[in-house]
Amino acid sequence: MYKIMIAEDEDLERHALYEVIIKNRDDCDVLLAKNGREALALASQNIFDIVLLDIKMPGMDGLEVAKKIRATNDKVAIAFLTAWGSFEYAKIAISLGAIEYLVKPIDDNDVLKVLDTCVKRINLENKTLYIPEKEFYVALRYGTATEELIEAFLASKNISSSKGLPLLINCSKDENITGVFSSIFAFSDIKYCFFEKANYVVLLLFASDIGKIKYLINKELSKNGIVGIGIPFFEKSQISDSISKANIAYEIACERNLSVVDYLTLPPREIEQFFSVSETSLIHKLHNAILVGDEVLAYKSAKHLIDTAIFKNYPIKKLSEEVSVIRYMLLRDIPFLMCDSIVGSTFFELETSLITMIDCALASVKQDKKDKYGRQFEIIKKYIKMHYSEQLSVEMLADILKLNKFYFSKLFSVYFGKTFVEYLTDVRMENARKMLKEGKSVKETAELTGFANQNYFARVFKNYYGIAPTLAKTK
């Protein structure tokens, strides 16, 4: 059994993480802490294999807790949870040997992947430094990675060379990239590491002979799709600029539908022309791609927009306004799209907001194509759950969906298998029974479940459960 501690001050998130782990793994013993001090108390009484720490906690933050736990247990695998990525936090996390750095809201699959990584590391007794790849690539992409950080990351991948070439390769989400690269480089002295993005991969190739790398690219990698080649780097400090050039080459390759484009062969005028496309044109291209469900074009257009902002050195405020315009257009054209407000003070944070919004919009468009009203009635279900104590009516809910009340009633019966009144009664009675068992009075329960008259509530309850509400308290 692997002993795990979750330290998270938000009750819902703490218990959600707990449920994900215990439902998906039968080899874990999980203990919970609601703040830093509780986490330290548990750590003093237990030897944990894995610790999941929220960074922002009252009293003592997760970073401080990690330092203290690491001081007495140098083998523990630590992963941090946070509301926003921060390079400063990432650097501290790296210094503490963190396995991962998860940004909220956290997907269940991400939690399970982190656990798998931790367990493999424990089983292999691999004590080498593991640097969070997502955070490292962001720092590398936007030029904030120090040479020390780059060296530490490459050392963790057993890469000692400072000479190489970056490239971007398109791929599908389901493609086994690890298997593809393993087969290509199996009998080569070329070292590599890669970073998976939405629909492409950033690949860093290291070798003393750049010509040999380019030969392999043209012979093998070009078979797997579109390739954009950056400029060679000869020092670790040059990798960031080389990746930027690879991004440009990849964008132009996609635009021209070419197998391989090398940045060094591109005339400067062609690069300028590529980035001369107006922001308005890119925004409308992205918007239209999402509305028709074209994932490839949507992500490609988003990348073009971000790369243009970097190439033209936009102020953050300008890019933020453009992303906000896209959000407005999507909210206007996709009914009941549930996407967060745009938040971000860096290119990385704005890119993250944009991609998250595109993911959400594409999923909604895809679902609406399969089932026109399914997503909308899920919203109605949540609305009833939140407002069952209020005076709800068919007319009110139909108005939310902008539907005729008779058509709404017909659709409601199709999606819920019962009438609106029957479903509302189910929700109210289920909650009423819980309240009575918790010790609330019949009068208070009636009011809290939307009944203005206590006697009428008692009749409905008895008809539903076969017993009076006064007796439900003891049964």
Buried (B, 14 or more C-beta within 10 A) or exposed (E): EBBBBBBBBBEEBBEBBBEBBEEEBEEBBBBBBBBBBBBBEBBEEEEBBBBBBBBBBEEBBBBBBBEBBBEEBEEBBBBBBBEBBBBEBBBBBBBBBBBBBBBEEBEBEBBBEBBEBBBEBBEEEEEEEBBBBBBBBBBBBBEBBEEEBBBBBBEBBEBEBBBBBBBBBBBEEEBEBEEBBEEBBEEBEBBBBBBBBBBBBBBBBBBEEBEBBBEBBBEBBBEBBBBBBBBBBEEBBBBBBBBBBBBBBBBBBBEEEBBBBBBEEBEEEEBEEBBEBEBEEBBBBBBBBBBEBBBEBBBBBBBBBBBBBBBEEBEBEEBBEBBBBBBEBBBEBBBBBEBEEBEBEBBBBBBBBBBBBBBBBBEBBEEBEEEEBEBBBBBBBEBBEEBBBEEBEBEEBBEEBEBEBEEBBEBBBEBBEEEBEEBBBBBBBEBBBEBBEEEBBBEEBBBBBBBEEBEEBBEBBBEBBEEEBEEBBEE
